[in-house]
Every structure is written in structure tokens, then in C-alpha cells.
Amino acid sequence: MFKVIRDEIDAMMQRDPAARSRAEVFFCYSGFHALVLHRFAHLAWQRDFRFSARLISQFGRFLTGIEIHPGASIGKRLFIDHGMGVVIGETAELGDDVTIYQAVTLGGIAPSINSESQRERNRHPTLGDGVIVGSGAQILGPINVSAGARIGANAVVTQDVPAALTVVGIPARVVEHKDIDVAEVFRPYGTPLGDLPDPLVRSLEGLVEHVANLQARIDLLEKASEKKMKKNK
Ligand SMILES: CC(C)(COP(=O)(O)OP(=O)(O)OC[C@H]1O[C@@H](n2cnc3c(N)ncnc32)[C@H](O)[C@@H]1OP(=O)(O)O)[C@@H](O)C(=O)NCCC(=O)NCCS
């Protein structure tokens, strides 16, 4: 049990550039609290303590702003970053190492919530291993988002997403991505590593440009004053 918790904390630290210590994750990460409470709620749900399971899940929602139905099946090392507004429906299934940002819905599209047959059916998405879901994305219905896929922030996804592809927009469409190693390395926010401009390099580049401009102005002034001196002679 402790090993599982430790692994999950370590996975969160690896995936969040802002996490500095295990203690910080343990005490301050809503996604971690929601996951631990879900593990208990899911256990109660599987043993048919349905009401207790819902109570634990509701307590988790109150505490974290993350609503995970106790029936949802969640793999190892799920990381819900920030978390507020995340909703994971009853028949959702998540593989290992899934990352979800705030305000994401893994929702159902049942035509009738009163129909018994509909209740039994899979109404929610299935996410494969290593899927990354950007903030505000809505993944709706019993669709498959295959391993390593990335869902852009605010996308609305209602169709299957093939493995290791990136989809964005409403309705979600596949986009080309800059590099190929999608599933090989975890990339915070789903974006390529190392493509952020270094602030120091940017400042130096700004200085060099400024000096070049000054040099050009000095050259102009020197030429103007040389002309003036020649005229005066
Ligand atoms: C979808 C995502 C993973 C793509 O990252 P990427 O591989 O670096 O892709 P690029 O930035 O090269 O974008 C590729 C194309 O998709 C578009 N695009 C990227 N993200 C988009 C989004 N969320 N919605 C709509 N279009 C998007 C880009 O404009 C670009 O379009 P173009 O080819 O017409 O120019 C990333 O943009 C994203 O949304 N990550 C989630 C970030 C997040 O939720 N952060 C919250 C942290 S708190």
C-alpha cells in the first residue's frame, strides 16, 4: 500500500515541474487526495456498499473539486493536475500513467438516464496508457482514446482517437506534431520539451540588437558631422 502511494507521488513529481518534494504532493495536491479517496470509494463500490462509496466520492468532491464516480476504473499512477472541475463518469476506464488537467470531463452521452439498460451499458470513455488530456477538454461517450494520445486543451472529443495521435478543437481533429517521441518521454502539458525560449538568451539577444541599433545611429551621426566639417573647411 505504502509502495503504491509512494509510486503515485513520485509519478506526480516527475510529471509536474512545479512539484518540489513528496511532502508537498502529499499535503497540497488535490489530485493525489482525490485519487486516494477514489481507491477507497471504488473498493466499497466493488463490494456493493454503493451508498458508502457515493458518500466517500462526494466527500472527495467537496474536498478537492474533483468528482470521480466510485464505479470508474482507474489504472496506476493517474495524475490529475490542479484538478478543480474534473468529472470522471461511472463507466469510464483509465489505463496506467494517464495525466489529466483541470476542468476535464470524461462524460456520458446516454439518451435516457431513466433506462435500466442504459445504466448497465458503458456510457463513458476508455483512455489507454499514457494519455494526456489538456485542461477543459470534454471527452464524451463510450469511445476509445488509445495509448499515448494527446487531447488539446478545450477540445471536444466524440470519436475514437488512435494511439499516439494529437487531437485539438471542436469537434476534435488530428494535428501534426513537431516531434515523434510522443509515448517515449512524458512531456508536461503535452508539449515538446526544450522548445521554450530561454529568458537569459532572449535578454542577451535583445541587448545585442539594441547595441547594433546604437552603433548604426552613431555611424550616421559621425557621417553627418564629417560632412559638416568638410563644408566648413
Ligand atoms: C494539443 C497540444 C498537446 C499540442 O502540442 P504541440 O504538439 O506542441 O502542438 P503545436 O503547438 O505544434 O500545435 C499544432 C497545431 O495545433 C494547434 N493547437 C495546439 N493546441 C491547440 C488547442 N488546445 N486547441 C486548438 N488548436 C490547438 C496549433 O495552433 C497548431 O495549429 P497549426 O498547425 O494550424 O499551426 C497542446 O497544444 C495542448 O493543448 N496541451 C495541453 C496544455 C494544457 O492543458 N495545459 C494546462 C496546464 S495547467
The ligand as a Gaussian input file, in Angstrom:
#p B3LYP/6-31G(d) Opt

LIG

0 1
 C       -2.589000      19.793000     -28.060000
 C       -1.166000      20.018000     -27.570000
 C       -0.736000      18.841000     -26.727000
 C       -0.304000      20.139000     -28.838000
 O        1.013000      20.474000     -28.528000
 P        2.140000      20.532000     -29.694000
 O        2.489000      19.160000     -30.141000
 O        3.225000      21.394000     -29.181000
 O        1.380000      21.153000     -30.919000
 P        1.640000      22.557000     -31.628000
 O        1.757000      23.651000     -30.627000
 O        2.737000      22.349000     -32.617000
 O        0.257000      22.762000     -32.393000
 C       -0.090000      22.025000     -33.550000
 C       -1.329000      22.685000     -34.143000
 O       -2.430000      22.527000     -33.255000
 C       -2.958000      23.795000     -32.843000
 N       -3.297000      23.655000     -31.420000
 C       -2.476000      23.279000     -30.412000
 N       -3.167000      23.188000     -29.265000
 C       -4.450000      23.534000     -29.552000
 C       -5.637000      23.622000     -28.789000
 N       -5.644000      23.320000     -27.495000
 N       -6.776000      23.971000     -29.418000
 C       -6.799000      24.269000     -30.755000
 N       -5.701000      24.187000     -31.540000
 C       -4.542000      23.833000     -30.938000
 C       -1.808000      24.779000     -33.080000
 O       -2.306000      26.069000     -33.286000
 C       -1.178000      24.186000     -34.313000
 O       -2.002000      24.518000     -35.415000
 P       -1.344000      24.804000     -36.879000
 O       -0.647000      23.527000     -37.279000
 O       -2.532000      25.137000     -37.736000
 O       -0.395000      25.943000     -36.668000
 C       -1.049000      21.306000     -26.709000
 O       -1.206000      22.452000     -27.511000
 C       -2.103000      21.363000     -25.585000
 O       -3.243000      21.814000     -25.758000
 N       -1.666000      20.881000     -24.383000
 C       -2.458000      20.959000     -23.172000
 C       -1.910000      22.053000     -22.305000
 C       -2.702000      22.264000     -21.038000
 O       -3.804000      21.800000     -20.861000
 N       -2.097000      22.982000     -20.136000
 C       -2.722000      23.253000     -18.878000
 C       -1.685000      23.193000     -17.831000
 S       -2.257000      23.890000     -16.340000

